[in-house]
Amino acid sequence: MTEGVQVSGSLRTRLAITLTGGAAVLAVLLFIVVRNYAAQIAQQGQDSILSASVTSILDAAVIRDGVVEIDFPYASFSMLSTPMDDRIFYAIYQDDTLLSGYGDLPRTSGTATRAYQGSPVRLVTASRVLIGANVRTRISVTVAQTQDALSGTLSRISRNVALFGAGFFALATLLSIWATATTIEPLKRLTTSVTRRGPQDLSPVAKPVPLEMVPLVASLNSLMARLGQSLKQSEDFIAEAAHRVRTPLATVRSYAEATLQRVDREENRQALRSMIRAIDESSRAAGQLLDHAMITFRADHLERDDLDLVDLLRELVLRLTPVAEMKDIDLHLQADGPVIINGDPILLQNALRNLIDNALKYAPGESVITIRVDAQPRVQVEIRDQGPGFPPDEIDGLTGRFSRGRNAAGTIGSGLGLTIAQDVAAAHGGTLALSNLPEGGACVTFSL
C-alpha cells in the first residue's frame, strides 16, 4: 500500500530521538552541575578546617620576655585527620624568619592549591601581629594538607551522580517512548480507520482528533467528498449507459430479424444473419462490461438482505427456460430445501445468470444442465453441463477478464462471465472453482 510513496523517515523515530537526545543532554548537564557543586562544597569544608587549624596555631602564639613562643594546640592538627591519612605540612614564620616547620612549603596569600613533594596540596596562610613591651612582630602560619580523602569523596560522589544520571536517562527514555507512542496513537487510529474502509466508503472522518491533525482530517474529508461526488456521477453514467446501449441494440436486432423474414436472396439473408450475430455479440459484450463495472462499484458496499438462494435460482431457471428449450436443453434444479443466506440479491442473480448462461452456450442439444444447491458444509451452487468441458491447460486462467478457452471459437461471448461470477463470490467471502467431470462436461462451483 506504500508503493510509490516517498518516505522521509519515521515521525515516531524522529520524536523518540529528539526526546531521548534531550534526556541525554539533561543527564550530562545534571552530572556536571551536581559534581561541580559537590566538589565545591567538599573543598569549602576542607578549607574551613584548614583555616580553623591555622587560627588555632595563631591564637597560641604569645610574646614572653621579648621572645615569641607558640604552644601547639593538640586540636590544630587532630582536626585535619582523615580516613585516608592525608599528610599535613606546616610552616611558621616570624616576619620572614622560619620558626618551625617546612621551609620549602610554598607561601601564599589566603587559600590556594599547589604541588608539593609530588602531590597536590591545599594551603591556607594567615598572619597575626604580636605586640610586646618593646617588640612588634608578625607571625605567619601556613598549613597544607594533601587531598587524597577529598579525591576519594569526589570519586564516590561522581559515581553516585553518574548512577543517578543513568537512572534519570533510562527513566526519561522510557517516558520518551511512552510519550512518542501516545502522541502517534491518534495518527495510527486515523490510518487504521481509513485503511479498513472499502473503496466505496467515502463518509467523512467523524472521530475526535488532536488539534494539530484537524487540517489533515479536514483535507481528507474534503477529498473524500469530491471522490464521492465523482463516484456517484460514474454510477449514474453506468446506469444511463446500460439503458442507452442495450435499447438501441435490441431495436436494431428486431429490425434485422424483421428484414430477414422479408428477404429472399440467400446472400442478403446470410448478411442479415451475420448482422444479427454481430449485434448479439455487441449486446452481450456491452451488457457484461456494464455488469462488471456495476459489480466493481457495489462489491465493497454490498446491499445485503436475507434471501432464499433456491428461490432466486428457481426464478432464473424460469426466465432462462425458453432459451434452453430452443436448444432442447433441460434445466434441472436440485435442492433439499430452502437455503437462506445474507447477500446482495442483484449481484448474486447477475453472477448465477452468467454461469447458467455459459452452460447453455456450451451444452449440446438434447442434454441436461444440473443446478445443485447445498447448504452443508458450506453454501454452494454447483452447475454441471454435458458440453466439451474446460481446456485442462487453460482452466486456471479462464476467470481472468476477457479470457476465453480455445474451444470457444464460434460461440458468442466476451470472456467476462466467469470473471463476474468470481468477483461476486469474492465480495461475499466465497470462491469460484472450475473443474471437468469424469464422464465429460464442465462443473462450476460457486461457493459463499
HELIX and SHEET records of a PDB file:
HELIX    1   1 LEU A   11  ASP A   59  1                                  49    
HELIX    2   2 ALA A   75  SER A   78  1                                   4    
HELIX    3   3 ASP A  148  THR A  195  1                                  48    
HELIX    4   4 LEU A  211  MET A  213  5                                   3    
HELIX    5   5 VAL A  214  ARG A  262  1                                  49    
HELIX    6   6 GLU A  266  ARG A  298  1                                  33    
HELIX    7   7 LEU A  309  MET A  326  1                                  18    
HELIX    8   8 PRO A  345  TYR A  362  1                                  18    
HELIX    9   9 ILE A  395  GLY A  397  5                                   3    
HELIX   10  10 ARG A  406  ALA A  408  5                                   3    
HELIX   11  11 GLY A  417  ALA A  427  1                                  11    
SHEET    1   A 2 ALA A  61  ARG A  64  0                                        
SHEET    2   A 2 VAL A  67  ILE A  70 -1                                        
SHEET    1   B 5 THR A  97  GLY A 101  0                                        
SHEET    2   B 5 ILE A  88  GLN A  94 -1                                        
SHEET    3   B 5 ARG A 136  THR A 146 -1                                        
SHEET    4   B 5 SER A 119  ILE A 131 -1                                        
SHEET    5   B 5 GLY A 110  TYR A 116 -1                                        
SHEET    1   C 2 ASP A 305  ASP A 308  0                                        
SHEET    2   C 2 ILE A 340  GLY A 343 -1                                        
SHEET    1   D 5 ASP A 330  ALA A 335  0                                        
SHEET    2   D 5 VAL A 368  ASP A 374  1                                        
SHEET    3   D 5 GLN A 380  ARG A 384 -1                                        
SHEET    4   D 5 ALA A 442  SER A 447 -1                                        
SHEET    5   D 5 THR A 431  ASN A 436 -1                                        
END                                                                             
